[in-house]
Amino acid sequence: MAQAARAEGLALGRDADEAADHAACVALLRWSGCTANAPEFSVLMGDDVGGRDAMLSNGSAAEASALAGTLGDAALIHCEVAGEIARLLGLPAGIERAMHHLFETWDGRGKPAGLRGDAVPAVVFHVALAGDLEIFGRVHGLAAALRQVSDRADAKYPRALVALVTRHAADWMAALDQGAHEAIAETAGGAEDLGGTLAALDTPLELVADVIDLKLPWMTGLSRRVAEAAREAGAALGLDEPAQTRLHRAGLLHGIGRASVPNALWSDGRRLGEADRERLRLMPYWTGRAARRLSALQEEAELASFVDERMDGSGAFRGVAGAAIPLPARVLAAAAAWVSARTARPGAPALDADAARAALRDEVAAGRLDAQATDAVCGAEPSRATPAASPAAVTLSARETEVLARIAMGESNKEAAKVLGISPATVRTHLESAFRKLGCSTRAAATLKAMTMGLLPV
């Protein structure tokens, strides 16, 4: 999709290189907010993964319009988080604004703000049309895809853009099928590095981890805690500094595969069928596959994919045992088990340190976790280090921080009020103040921003 969107930008001929780079960046980041609204999609559609897939591949504009009215909150969450990610990455203002309006349409019926026509950043239409062409073409074939796109002219995107894309679509899609990025650029008039703006970024892995953890509110900060526990255990075992750094990075990446699993599988009291268990078993496979796309992190990706392996061969996804599991992977597995035991979730309160140690030592006795790695992980609580805030950082009061921390974990105002011993109205007042200071209007965006600014305890 990024290549096709870039080709559209180049073909327009106006400030072509900048337009093309902006289109590629927006296309690459377009779905970066999809973990943030997974809870809302899960409630609305039952299966946040399958439902999203069905919605994207459905060629019926009528059904998409019918859904639009019920997806307003989800669209706002997605766009606000995606815009925050663009800001945190230091991307140009035009890209950040486009991320805030990803689902606007030419006819003004889109989300989240209902902008119309030229009020919508042009790059939004380039990316939306490129995405529809790629998805519909893959699912229904190019001829059907062009019919679908044509039916949406002057509704979802401007007719002039549809006409341009129709002229070039066959060449662009053929190049995509061949994996020939250069051919797309040549077809559109010549270009250099795809996504040049993104290529220059040094994306902090903590941001990747925080976005991953937005998929389930109770997982807020979980990947950071796993990373810290793994690094400290590696230090206790005498691993050198590079090995400790790899463990920390692998801990930050270890949850990427959760994006492949519907939120409902973690629901309290849910009985898992064989298909459900298989999806959970393959989670670390998808973690490794996704993380390997980060070319500088090949070793960390491989290490992260071992997180669910067990010493007796009962783990996932490889089912390897004993010496086939490297020591750093054993440490990561123990760190993930420790943090999981210490994290409250629906239907399962967090264990205190002593109970968590007992639970992990039971796993050692059963032959599933490595004794040396487990002892290192259980030896001490991980540090609570958070990123240093910038001089212009937002300041929250102690009570605002407490309230936001409870809401970030998925509690309702009433639940947070009960825990904090205050009224729901007081919770709402502090939460509105925190949101106002952070410049956010959704829980997910406020959580992400507060985490990256070091305002929430990890």
C-alpha positions as CSV (number, residue, x, y, z in Angstrom):
1,M,0.0,0.0,0.0
2,A,2.8,2.4,0.8
3,Q,4.4,1.9,-2.6
4,A,1.1,2.5,-4.4
5,A,0.3,5.6,-2.3
6,R,3.8,6.9,-3.1
7,A,3.2,6.3,-6.8
8,E,-0.1,8.3,-6.6
9,G,1.8,11.2,-5.0
10,L,4.4,11.2,-7.7
11,A,1.9,10.9,-10.5
12,L,0.1,14.1,-9.4
13,G,3.2,16.1,-10.3
14,R,2.8,18.8,-7.6
15,D,5.8,18.9,-5.2
16,A,6.0,15.3,-6.2
17,D,8.9,14.1,-4.0
18,E,7.5,15.6,-0.8
19,A,3.9,14.4,-1.6
20,A,5.2,11.0,-2.4
21,D,7.2,10.7,0.8
22,H,4.3,11.9,2.8
23,A,1.9,9.4,1.2
24,A,4.4,6.6,1.9
25,C,4.8,7.6,5.5
26,V,1.0,7.9,6.1
27,A,0.4,4.5,4.4
28,L,3.1,2.8,6.5
29,L,1.6,4.3,9.7
30,R,-2.0,4.2,8.8
31,W,-2.9,1.2,10.9
32,S,-0.6,2.1,13.8
33,G,-3.6,3.0,15.9
34,C,-5.4,-0.3,15.4
35,T,-4.3,-1.8,18.7
36,A,-5.7,1.3,20.5
37,N,-9.3,0.7,19.5
38,A,-9.2,-3.1,19.7
39,P,-11.3,-3.1,22.9
40,E,-14.0,-1.1,21.1
41,F,-13.9,-3.3,18.0
42,S,-14.1,-6.4,20.3
43,V,-17.3,-5.1,21.9
44,L,-18.8,-4.0,18.6
45,M,-17.9,-6.9,16.4
46,G,-17.1,-9.7,18.8
47,D,-13.7,-10.4,17.1
48,D,-11.5,-7.4,16.7
49,V,-9.2,-9.2,14.3
50,G,-11.6,-11.0,12.1
51,G,-14.1,-8.2,12.2
52,R,-11.5,-5.7,11.0
53,D,-10.5,-8.0,8.2
54,A,-14.0,-8.5,7.1
55,M,-14.7,-4.8,7.1
56,L,-11.5,-4.0,5.1
57,S,-12.1,-6.7,2.5
58,N,-15.8,-6.1,2.1
59,G,-16.5,-4.4,-1.2
60,S,-19.9,-3.1,-0.2
61,A,-19.9,0.7,0.2
62,A,-23.4,0.5,1.7
63,E,-22.4,-1.8,4.5
64,A,-19.3,0.3,5.2
65,S,-21.5,3.4,5.5
66,A,-23.9,1.5,7.8
67,L,-20.9,0.7,10.1
68,A,-19.5,4.2,10.0
69,G,-22.1,5.5,12.4
70,T,-21.2,3.0,15.0
71,L,-17.5,3.3,14.6
72,G,-17.1,7.0,15.4
73,D,-15.5,6.4,18.8
74,A,-13.2,3.7,17.4
75,A,-12.1,6.0,14.5
76,L,-11.4,8.9,16.9
77,I,-9.3,6.6,19.2
78,H,-7.4,5.2,16.2
79,C,-6.7,8.7,14.6
80,E,-5.8,10.3,17.9
81,V,-3.2,7.6,18.7
82,A,-1.9,7.5,15.2
83,G,-1.4,11.3,15.3
84,E,0.3,11.0,18.6
85,I,2.7,8.4,17.2
86,A,3.5,10.7,14.3
87,R,4.2,13.6,16.8
88,L,6.4,11.4,18.9
89,L,8.4,10.3,15.8
90,G,8.9,14.0,14.9
91,L,7.3,13.6,11.5
92,P,6.3,16.8,9.5
93,A,3.2,18.6,10.5
94,G,1.4,17.6,7.3
95,I,1.8,13.9,8.1
96,E,0.7,14.4,11.7
97,R,-2.4,16.2,10.6
98,A,-3.2,13.5,8.0
99,M,-3.0,10.8,10.8
100,H,-5.6,12.7,12.7
101,H,-8.0,12.5,9.8
102,L,-7.4,9.0,8.3
103,F,-11.0,8.1,7.8
104,E,-12.4,11.4,6.4
105,T,-14.1,11.2,3.1
106,W,-14.6,13.5,0.1
107,D,-18.4,13.8,0.7
108,G,-18.0,14.7,4.4
109,R,-19.5,11.5,5.8
110,G,-16.2,10.2,7.2
111,K,-14.7,10.1,10.6
112,P,-13.6,11.4,13.1
113,A,-14.4,15.1,12.3
114,G,-16.7,14.9,9.2
115,L,-14.4,17.1,7.1
116,R,-15.4,17.6,3.5
117,G,-13.7,18.0,0.1
118,D,-10.5,20.0,0.1
119,A,-10.7,20.5,3.9
120,V,-9.3,16.9,4.1
121,P,-5.6,16.5,3.7
122,A,-5.1,15.3,0.1
123,V,-2.7,12.6,1.3
124,V,-5.6,10.9,3.1
125,F,-7.4,10.3,-0.2
126,H,-4.2,9.0,-1.8
127,V,-3.6,6.5,1.0
128,A,-7.3,5.4,1.2
129,L,-7.6,4.8,-2.5
130,A,-4.2,2.9,-2.6
131,G,-5.4,0.8,0.3
132,D,-8.7,0.0,-1.3
133,L,-7.1,-0.8,-4.6
134,E,-4.5,-3.2,-3.0
135,I,-7.0,-4.9,-0.7
136,F,-9.9,-5.2,-3.1
137,G,-7.5,-6.3,-5.9
138,R,-6.0,-9.0,-3.7
139,V,-9.5,-10.3,-2.6
140,H,-11.6,-9.7,-5.6
141,G,-9.3,-9.1,-8.6
142,L,-8.2,-5.9,-10.3
143,A,-11.3,-5.5,-12.5
144,A,-13.6,-5.8,-9.5
145,A,-11.3,-3.5,-7.5
146,L,-11.5,-0.8,-10.1
147,R,-15.3,-1.1,-10.1
148,Q,-15.4,-0.7,-6.4
149,V,-13.1,2.3,-6.5
150,S,-15.1,3.9,-9.3
151,D,-18.3,3.4,-7.3
152,R,-16.7,5.5,-4.5
153,A,-15.7,8.4,-6.7
154,D,-16.8,11.8,-5.3
155,A,-17.9,9.9,-2.1
156,K,-14.9,8.4,-0.4
157,Y,-12.3,10.1,-2.6
158,P,-12.3,12.7,-5.5
159,R,-13.2,11.5,-9.0
160,A,-10.1,13.1,-10.5
161,L,-7.9,10.9,-8.3
162,V,-9.9,7.8,-9.2
163,A,-9.3,8.6,-12.9
164,L,-5.6,9.0,-12.4
165,V,-5.4,5.7,-10.4
166,T,-7.5,3.9,-13.0
167,R,-5.0,4.8,-15.7
168,H,-2.0,3.4,-13.8
169,A,-3.5,0.7,-11.7
170,A,-2.6,-2.3,-13.8
171,D,1.1,-1.3,-14.0
172,W,1.3,-0.5,-10.2
173,M,-0.4,-3.7,-9.2
174,A,1.8,-5.8,-11.5
175,A,4.8,-4.2,-10.0
176,L,3.5,-4.9,-6.5
177,D,2.9,-8.5,-7.4
178,Q,6.5,-8.8,-8.5
179,G,7.8,-7.1,-5.4
180,A,9.4,-4.5,-7.6
181,H,9.4,-1.2,-5.7
182,E,11.6,0.4,-8.4
183,A,9.2,-0.4,-11.1
184,I,6.4,1.4,-9.3
185,A,8.6,4.5,-8.9
186,E,9.5,4.5,-12.6
187,T,5.9,4.1,-13.6
188,A,5.0,7.1,-11.6
189,G,7.7,9.3,-12.9
190,G,10.9,8.3,-11.1
191,A,11.7,8.3,-7.4
192,E,14.4,7.3,-5.0
193,D,14.3,5.8,-1.5
194,L,10.7,4.6,-0.6
195,G,9.5,6.3,2.6
196,G,12.7,8.4,2.8
197,T,11.2,10.3,5.8
198,L,10.7,7.2,7.8
199,A,14.1,5.7,6.9
200,A,15.8,8.5,8.8
201,L,13.9,7.9,12.0
202,D,15.4,6.2,15.1
203,T,12.1,4.8,16.4
204,P,12.3,4.2,20.2
205,L,11.3,0.6,21.0
206,E,9.6,1.8,24.1
207,L,7.1,3.5,21.8
208,V,6.6,0.3,19.9
209,A,6.0,-1.6,23.2
210,D,3.5,1.0,24.5
211,V,1.5,0.9,21.2
212,I,1.5,-3.0,21.4
213,D,0.2,-2.9,24.9
214,L,-2.8,-0.6,24.1
215,K,-4.5,-3.7,22.6
216,L,-5.7,-4.7,26.1
217,P,-5.9,-2.0,28.8
218,W,-4.8,-4.3,31.6
219,M,-1.5,-4.8,29.7
220,T,-0.6,-1.2,29.9
221,G,3.2,-1.1,30.6
222,L,3.5,-4.9,30.5
223,S,6.2,-5.0,27.8
224,R,8.3,-2.5,29.5
225,R,8.1,-4.5,32.7
226,V,9.1,-7.7,30.9
227,A,12.0,-5.9,29.3
228,E,13.3,-4.5,32.6
229,A,12.9,-7.9,34.4
230,A,14.8,-9.7,31.6
231,R,17.6,-7.2,31.5
232,E,18.1,-7.2,35.3
233,A,18.0,-11.0,35.4
234,G,20.6,-11.1,32.6
235,A,22.8,-8.8,34.7
236,A,22.4,-11.0,37.7
237,L,23.5,-14.0,35.6
238,G,26.6,-12.2,34.5
239,L,25.6,-11.7,30.9
240,D,27.6,-9.0,29.1
241,E,26.2,-5.6,28.3
242,P,25.3,-6.4,24.7
243,A,23.4,-9.5,25.8
244,Q,21.5,-7.5,28.4
245,T,20.6,-4.9,25.8
246,R,19.3,-7.7,23.5
247,L,17.2,-9.1,26.3
248,H,15.7,-5.7,27.0
249,R,14.9,-5.1,23.3
250,A,13.4,-8.6,23.0
251,G,11.2,-7.9,26.0
252,L,9.9,-4.7,24.4
253,L,9.1,-6.6,21.2
254,H,7.8,-9.9,22.6
255,G,4.1,-8.9,22.4
256,I,3.8,-7.9,18.8
257,G,2.2,-11.2,17.9
258,R,-0.8,-10.3,20.1
259,A,-2.1,-8.3,17.2
260,S,-3.0,-11.6,15.5
261,V,-5.2,-12.7,18.4
262,P,-8.8,-11.5,19.1
263,N,-9.2,-9.7,22.5
264,A,-12.1,-12.0,23.3
265,L,-9.6,-14.9,23.8
266,W,-8.5,-13.2,27.0
267,S,-12.0,-12.6,28.3
268,D,-12.8,-13.8,31.8
269,G,-14.5,-17.2,31.7
270,R,-14.1,-17.9,28.0
271,R,-13.7,-21.5,27.1
272,L,-11.0,-21.9,24.4
273,G,-11.6,-24.3,21.5
274,E,-8.8,-26.0,19.6
275,A,-8.7,-23.1,17.0
276,D,-8.4,-20.6,19.8
277,R,-5.6,-22.5,21.4
278,E,-3.8,-22.7,18.1
279,R,-4.0,-18.9,17.6
280,L,-2.5,-18.4,21.0
281,R,0.2,-21.0,20.3
282,L,1.2,-19.1,17.1
283,M,1.4,-15.8,18.8
284,P,5.3,-15.9,19.2
285,Y,5.6,-17.0,15.6
286,W,3.9,-13.8,14.5
287,T,6.0,-11.9,17.0
288,G,9.2,-13.2,15.3
289,R,7.9,-12.7,11.8
290,A,6.8,-9.1,12.5
291,A,9.8,-8.1,14.5
292,R,12.2,-9.4,11.8
293,R,10.8,-6.6,9.5
294,L,13.0,-4.3,11.7
295,S,16.2,-5.2,9.9
296,A,18.5,-3.9,12.7
297,L,16.8,-6.2,15.3
298,Q,17.1,-9.7,13.8
299,E,18.7,-11.2,16.9
300,E,16.2,-9.6,19.2
301,A,13.3,-10.8,17.0
302,E,14.6,-14.4,17.1
303,L,15.0,-14.1,20.9
304,A,11.5,-12.6,21.3
305,S,9.9,-15.5,19.4
306,F,11.2,-18.0,22.1
307,V,9.1,-16.3,24.9
308,D,6.6,-19.1,25.2
309,E,9.0,-22.1,24.8
310,R,9.3,-24.4,27.8
311,M,12.2,-26.5,29.0
312,D,10.1,-29.7,28.8
313,G,9.1,-29.1,25.2
314,S,5.5,-28.2,26.1
315,G,5.8,-24.6,24.9
316,A,5.1,-22.7,21.7
317,F,5.5,-22.4,18.8
318,R,8.5,-24.6,18.1
319,G,8.0,-27.0,21.0
320,V,11.8,-27.3,21.5
321,A,13.2,-28.4,24.8
322,G,16.3,-28.2,27.1
323,A,19.5,-27.2,25.4
324,A,17.7,-26.2,22.3
325,I,16.5,-23.1,24.2
326,P,19.4,-20.6,24.6
327,L,20.0,-19.1,28.0
328,P,18.8,-15.6,27.1
329,A,15.5,-17.1,25.8
330,R,15.1,-19.0,29.1
331,V,15.6,-15.7,30.9
332,L,13.0,-13.9,28.7
333,A,10.5,-16.8,29.3
334,A,10.9,-16.5,33.0
335,A,10.7,-12.7,33.0
336,A,7.4,-12.9,31.0
337,A,6.0,-15.4,33.4
338,W,7.0,-13.3,36.4
339,V,5.5,-10.1,35.0
340,S,2.3,-12.0,34.0
341,A,1.9,-13.4,37.5
342,R,2.4,-9.9,39.0
343,T,-0.2,-8.3,36.6
344,A,-3.9,-8.2,37.3
345,R,-6.2,-9.1,34.5
346,P,-10.0,-9.8,34.2
347,G,-10.8,-12.6,36.6
348,A,-7.3,-13.0,38.0
349,P,-5.8,-10.5,40.5
350,A,-2.1,-9.8,40.6
351,L,0.0,-12.1,42.8
352,D,2.2,-10.5,45.4
353,A,6.0,-11.1,45.1
354,D,6.0,-14.1,47.4
355,A,3.1,-15.8,45.7
356,A,4.6,-15.1,42.3
357,R,7.9,-16.6,43.3
358,A,6.1,-19.7,44.6
359,A,4.2,-20.0,41.3
360,L,7.3,-19.7,39.2
361,R,9.2,-22.2,41.3
362,D,6.3,-24.6,40.8
363,E,6.9,-24.2,37.1
364,V,10.6,-25.0,37.6
365,A,9.6,-28.1,39.6
366,A,7.3,-29.2,36.8
367,G,10.2,-28.9,34.3
368,R,8.8,-26.0,32.4
369,L,11.0,-23.0,33.4
370,D,14.8,-23.0,33.8
371,A,15.8,-22.9,37.5
372,Q,18.8,-20.6,37.0
373,A,16.9,-18.1,34.9
374,T,13.9,-18.2,37.3
375,D,16.0,-17.6,40.4
376,A,17.6,-14.6,38.7
377,V,14.2,-13.1,37.7
378,C,12.7,-13.7,41.1
379,G,15.7,-12.4,43.0
380,A,14.5,-8.8,42.9
381,E,11.7,-6.5,41.6
382,P,12.7,-4.8,38.3
383,S,13.5,-1.1,38.5
384,R,10.7,1.3,37.6
385,A,12.7,3.4,35.2
386,T,10.7,5.6,32.9
387,P,11.8,7.9,30.0
388,A,13.0,11.3,31.1
389,A,10.5,14.0,30.5
390,S,11.4,17.0,28.3
391,P,11.6,20.5,29.9
392,A,8.3,21.4,28.4
393,A,6.6,18.2,29.6
394,V,3.1,18.2,31.0
395,T,2.8,18.2,34.8
396,L,-0.1,16.2,36.4
397,S,-1.1,16.4,40.0
398,A,-0.6,13.4,42.2
399,R,-4.4,12.7,42.1
400,E,-4.6,13.2,38.4
401,T,-1.8,10.7,38.0
402,E,-3.6,8.2,40.2
403,V,-6.8,8.6,38.3
404,L,-5.2,8.3,34.9
405,A,-3.3,5.2,36.0
406,R,-6.5,3.5,37.0
407,I,-8.3,4.5,33.8
408,A,-5.3,3.5,31.7
409,M,-5.7,0.0,33.0
410,G,-9.2,-0.2,31.7
411,E,-11.1,0.6,34.9
412,S,-14.4,2.6,34.7
413,N,-14.8,5.8,36.5
414,K,-16.9,4.0,39.1
415,E,-14.3,1.2,39.6
416,A,-11.5,3.8,39.9
417,A,-13.5,5.8,42.4
418,K,-14.0,2.7,44.6
419,V,-10.3,1.9,44.6
420,L,-9.2,5.5,45.3
421,G,-11.9,6.2,47.9
422,I,-13.4,9.1,46.0
423,S,-16.6,9.8,44.1
424,P,-17.1,9.0,40.4
425,A,-17.7,12.7,39.8
426,T,-14.3,13.5,41.4
427,V,-12.7,10.9,39.2
428,R,-14.3,12.5,36.1
429,T,-13.1,15.9,37.1
430,H,-9.5,14.8,37.6
431,L,-9.6,12.7,34.4
432,E,-10.9,15.7,32.3
433,S,-8.2,17.9,33.7
434,A,-5.5,15.3,32.9
435,F,-6.9,14.9,29.3
436,R,-6.9,18.6,28.9
437,K,-3.3,19.0,30.0
438,L,-2.2,16.1,27.7
439,G,-4.2,17.5,24.8
440,C,-6.1,14.2,24.3
441,S,-9.7,13.2,24.3
442,T,-9.4,9.4,24.5
443,R,-8.1,7.0,27.1
444,A,-5.8,5.3,24.7
445,A,-4.1,8.4,23.4
446,A,-3.8,9.8,27.0
447,T,-2.2,6.6,28.1
448,L,0.3,6.5,25.3
449,K,1.3,10.1,25.7
450,A,1.6,9.8,29.5
451,M,3.7,6.6,29.2
452,T,6.1,8.2,26.7
453,M,6.4,11.3,28.9
454,G,7.2,9.2,32.0
455,L,4.0,10.4,33.8
456,L,2.6,6.9,34.6
457,P,4.3,4.3,36.8
458,V,5.4,1.2,34.8
